[in-house]
């Protein structure tokens, strides 16, 4: 029984790591596509799955506020 639990735990851990890697790859691809298009591309073109825009969304070069 102990060996079976170890095998199941190993499979679950590998599946979790696989999901994290796939998410990271997809995020990187999306960000690369955004970078290739430049900052002037419309938000709905870059992120068609998102219906609600963030309030922090800004177009163009943004300089951080100096506090």
LOLO-352402 format. One line per 5 residues: their letters; for each residue z, y, x negated of N, C-alpha, C, O, CB. Coordinates in nm, 2 decimals. Atoms other than C-alpha are relative to their C-alpha. Glycine has a CB too. Example, Ala and Ser with C-alpha at 12.3 -4.5 7.8 and 13.67 -1.06 7.14 Angstrom:
BEGIN
as) 0.00:-0.12:-0.09:0.78:-0.45:-1.23:0.00:0.12:-0.09:0.07:0.12:-0.19:0.12:0.00:0.10  0.00:-0.11:0.09:0.71:-0.11:-1.37:0.08:0.11:0.08:0.09:0.22:0.03:-0.14:0.05:-0.04
This chain:
BEGIN
xxxxx) 0.00:-0.12:-0.08:0.00:0.00:0.00:0.00:0.13:-0.09:-0.06:0.23:-0.05:0.12:0.00:0.09  -0.01:-0.12:0.09:0.08:0.24:-0.29:-0.14:0.03:-0.06:-0.17:0.14:-0.07:0.11:-0.03:-0.11  0.13:-0.01:0.06:-0.26:0.18:-0.44:-0.10:0.07:0.10:-0.18:0.15:0.06:-0.06:-0.13:-0.05  0.09:-0.06:-0.11:-0.44:0.26:-0.11:0.03:0.15:0.02:-0.06:0.22:0.03:0.03:-0.08:0.13  -0.03:-0.14:-0.01:-0.25:0.59:-0.08:-0.05:0.08:-0.11:-0.09:0.19:-0.09:0.15:0.01:0.02
xxxxx) 0.05:-0.08:0.12:-0.35:0.69:-0.43:-0.15:0.02:0.01:-0.20:0.12:-0.02:0.04:-0.08:-0.13  0.14:-0.01:-0.01:-0.71:0.61:-0.36:-0.04:0.11:0.11:-0.13:0.19:0.09:-0.06:-0.13:0.04  0.02:-0.10:-0.11:-0.70:0.81:-0.03:0.03:0.14:-0.04:-0.05:0.23:-0.01:0.08:-0.04:0.13  -0.03:-0.13:0.05:-0.53:1.10:-0.19:-0.10:0.05:-0.10:-0.14:0.17:-0.10:0.14:-0.01:-0.07  0.11:-0.04:0.09:-0.79:1.10:-0.47:-0.12:0.05:0.07:-0.19:0.15:0.03:-0.03:-0.11:-0.09
xxxxx) 0.12:-0.04:-0.08:-1.07:1.11:-0.22:0.01:0.13:0.07:-0.08:0.21:0.07:-0.04:-0.11:0.10  -0.03:-0.12:-0.07:-0.91:1.39:-0.03:-0.01:0.12:-0.10:-0.06:0.22:-0.07:0.13:0.00:0.08  0.00:-0.11:0.10:-0.86:1.60:-0.34:-0.14:0.02:-0.05:-0.18:0.14:-0.07:0.09:-0.04:-0.12  0.14:-0.02:0.04:-1.22:1.54:-0.46:-0.08:0.07:0.11:-0.16:0.15:0.08:-0.06:-0.13:-0.04  0.07:-0.06:-0.11:-1.35:1.64:-0.12:0.04:0.15:0.01:-0.05:0.23:0.03:0.03:-0.07:0.14
xxxxx) -0.04:-0.14:-0.01:-1.14:1.96:-0.12:-0.06:0.08:-0.12:-0.10:0.19:-0.10:0.15:0.01:-0.01  0.07:-0.07:0.12:-1.27:2.05:-0.47:-0.14:0.02:0.03:-0.20:0.12:-0.01:0.03:-0.08:-0.13  0.14:-0.01:-0.03:-1.62:1.98:-0.35:-0.03:0.11:0.09:-0.13:0.19:0.08:-0.05:-0.13:0.06  0.02:-0.11:-0.09:-1.58:2.22:-0.06:0.01:0.13:-0.07:-0.06:0.22:-0.04:0.10:-0.02:0.12  -0.02:-0.12:0.07:-1.45:2.49:-0.28:-0.11:0.04:-0.09:-0.16:0.15:-0.10:0.13:0.00:-0.09
xxxxx) 0.11:-0.02:0.09:-1.73:2.45:-0.53:-0.13:0.04:0.09:-0.20:0.14:0.05:-0.04:-0.12:-0.08  0.11:-0.03:-0.08:-1.99:2.46:-0.25:0.01:0.14:0.06:-0.09:0.22:0.06:-0.02:-0.10:0.12  -0.02:-0.14:-0.05:-1.84:2.78:-0.10:-0.02:0.10:-0.11:-0.08:0.20:-0.08:0.15:0.01:0.05  0.02:-0.09:0.11:-1.84:2.94:-0.44:-0.14:0.02:-0.03:-0.19:0.13:-0.06:0.08:-0.04:-0.12  0.14:-0.01:0.03:-2.20:2.86:-0.50:-0.07:0.08:0.11:-0.16:0.16:0.08:-0.06:-0.14:0.00
xxxxx) 0.06:-0.07:-0.11:-2.30:2.99:-0.16:0.03:0.15:0.00:-0.06:0.24:0.02:0.04:-0.05:0.14  -0.03:-0.14:0.01:-2.11:3.31:-0.21:-0.07:0.07:-0.12:-0.12:0.18:-0.10:0.16:0.02:-0.02  0.07:-0.05:0.11:-2.26:3.36:-0.55:-0.15:0.03:0.03:-0.21:0.13:-0.01:0.01:-0.09:-0.12  0.14:-0.02:-0.04:-2.61:3.31:-0.41:-0.02:0.12:0.09:-0.11:0.20:0.07:-0.06:-0.12:0.07  0.01:-0.11:-0.09:-2.55:3.56:-0.13:0.02:0.13:-0.08:-0.05:0.23:-0.06:0.11:-0.01:0.11
xxxxx) -0.02:-0.12:0.08:-2.41:3.82:-0.38:-0.12:0.03:-0.09:-0.15:0.15:-0.12:0.13:-0.01:-0.08  0.12:-0.02:0.08:-2.71:3.77:-0.61:-0.11:0.05:0.08:-0.18:0.14:0.03:-0.04:-0.14:-0.07  0.10:-0.05:-0.09:-2.94:3.83:-0.32:0.02:0.14:0.03:-0.07:0.22:0.03:-0.01:-0.09:0.12  -0.03:-0.14:-0.03:-2.76:4.15:-0.23:-0.03:0.08:-0.13:-0.08:0.19:-0.11:0.15:0.01:0.04  0.02:-0.08:0.12:-2.77:4.27:-0.59:-0.15:0.01:-0.03:-0.19:0.12:-0.08:0.07:-0.07:-0.12
xxxxx) 0.14:-0.02:0.02:-3.14:4.20:-0.61:-0.07:0.10:0.09:-0.16:0.17:0.05:-0.07:-0.14:0.01  0.06:-0.09:-0.10:-3.21:4.40:-0.30:0.05:0.15:-0.03:-0.02:0.24:0.02:0.03:-0.04:0.14  -0.05:-0.13:0.02:-3.00:4.70:-0.41:0.09:0.04:0.11:0.10:-0.03:0.21:-0.12:0.10:-0.02  -0.10:-0.04:-0.10:-2.75:4.90:-0.22:-0.06:0.06:0.12:0.02:0.08:0.22:0.10:0.10:-0.07  0.06:-0.07:-0.12:-2.99:5.06:0.02:-0.05:-0.09:0.11:-0.09:-0.05:0.21:-0.12:0.08:-0.05
xxxxx) 0.04:0.10:-0.10:-3.07:4.74:0.21:0.10:0.00:0.11:0.22:0.02:0.09:-0.01:-0.14:-0.06  -0.08:0.00:-0.12:-2.94:4.73:0.56:0.10:-0.11:0.01:0.07:-0.22:-0.04:-0.08:0.01:0.13  -0.10:0.10:-0.01:-2.62:4.54:0.63:-0.04:-0.12:0.09:-0.01:-0.23:0.05:0.13:0.06:0.06  0.04:0.11:-0.08:-2.77:4.34:0.91:-0.11:-0.09:-0.06:-0.13:-0.21:-0.02:-0.05:0.05:0.14  0.10:0.08:0.07:-3.05:4.22:0.68:0.07:-0.09:-0.10:0.04:-0.21:-0.12:-0.10:0.09:-0.07
xxxxx) -0.07:0.08:0.11:-2.81:4.11:0.40:0.09:-0.10:0.06:0.10:-0.21:0.01:0.07:0.10:-0.08  -0.10:0.09:-0.06:-2.55:3.95:0.63:-0.03:-0.02:0.14:0.04:0.04:0.23:0.14:0.06:-0.02  0.04:0.01:-0.14:-2.72:3.84:0.95:0.11:-0.08:0.08:0.11:-0.06:0.21:-0.13:-0.08:0.01  -0.10:0.08:-0.08:-2.42:3.61:1.05:0.11:0.09:0.05:0.19:0.05:0.14:0.05:-0.11:-0.08  -0.11:-0.09:-0.03:-2.18:3.90:1.07:-0.04:0.10:0.11:-0.14:0.17:0.09:0.06:0.07:-0.12
xxxxx) 0.03:-0.10:-0.10:-2.18:4.10:1.39:0.08:0.12:-0.01:0.03:0.23:0.03:0.02:-0.07:0.14  -0.08:-0.11:0.01:-1.90:4.33:1.32:0.01:0.05:-0.15:0.04:-0.03:-0.24:0.15:-0.03:0.05  -0.01:-0.06:0.13:-1.91:4.56:1.02:0.14:0.04:-0.04:0.22:0.08:0.05:-0.10:0.12:-0.02  -0.13:-0.04:0.05:-1.61:4.63:0.81:0.01:0.16:0.01:-0.09:0.22:-0.02:0.03:-0.05:-0.14  -0.02:-0.14:0.00:-1.46:4.98:0.84:-0.01:0.06:-0.14:-0.04:0.18:-0.16:0.13:0.04:0.06
xxxxx) 0.01:-0.04:0.14:-1.46:4.99:0.46:-0.14:0.00:-0.05:-0.17:0.04:-0.17:0.09:-0.09:-0.08  0.14:0.01:0.04:-1.84:4.94:0.45:-0.05:0.14:-0.03:-0.05:0.23:0.05:-0.09:-0.07:0.10  0.06:-0.12:0.04:-2.01:5.22:0.26:-0.13:-0.03:-0.06:-0.15:-0.13:-0.14:0.09:0.08:-0.10  0.13:0.02:0.06:-2.37:5.26:0.16:-0.01:0.10:-0.12:0.04:0.21:-0.12:-0.12:0.03:0.10  0.02:-0.08:0.11:-2.48:5.40:-0.17:0.11:-0.02:-0.11:0.20:-0.09:-0.09:0.00:0.15:0.04
xxxxx) -0.10:0.02:0.10:-2.28:5.44:-0.49:0.13:0.06:0.05:0.14:0.17:0.11:-0.04:0.08:-0.13  -0.13:-0.04:-0.04:-1.91:5.46:-0.42:0.09:0.02:-0.12:0.10:-0.07:-0.20:0.06:-0.10:0.10  -0.09:-0.02:0.11:-1.66:5.61:-0.65:0.14:-0.02:0.05:0.18:0.03:0.16:-0.01:0.15:-0.06  -0.14:0.03:-0.05:-1.30:5.49:-0.62:0.08:0.13:0.00:0.06:0.22:-0.08:0.07:-0.10:-0.09  -0.08:-0.11:-0.01:-1.05:5.74:-0.51:0.10:0.00:-0.11:0.16:-0.10:-0.14:0.08:0.00:0.14
xx) -0.10:-0.01:0.11:-0.83:5.87:-0.79:0.13:0.04:0.06:0.15:0.14:0.12:-0.05:0.11:-0.10  -0.13:-0.02:-0.05:-0.47:5.84:-0.69:0.10:0.04:-0.11:0.21:0.06:-0.09:0.06:-0.12:0.08
